[in-house]
Amino acid sequence: MSDEITIDDFLNVDIRCGTVVAVEPFPEARKPAWKLKIDFGEKLGIKKSSAQIVANYTADELMGRRVMAVVNFPPRQIGPFMSEVLTLGFSDEAGEVVLAGIDRSVPNGSRLH
């Protein structure tokens, strides 16, 4: 477990939901990954993310999928690709990432409370 944080610490992390609208291979990545384009709605627009989720998801499974991502980290250069958001998930028993899920319909760009 991590150190305790305050509610203000939590509120500083901006986690939003979005819909995957494009998936491309990322052969230049050191670990297998997909390049994702995620639609976060009118206010935030479409953002790019590198996601190491190849072991559990095909490109077809990702298209149209609802995901959660941290949208207020600074962009991060990953090889030739600039990742703008951190797509969220949990490690399975094999250490591979399983995406965090949204079980009801909410608008793209909705913030996690």
Buried (B, 14 or more C-beta within 10 A) or exposed (E): EEEEEEEEEEEEEBBBBBBBBBBEEBEEBEEEBBBBBBBBBEEBEBBBBBBBBBEBBEBEEBEEBBBBBBBEEEEEEBEEBEBBBBBBBEEEEEEBBEBBEBEEEEEBBBEBE
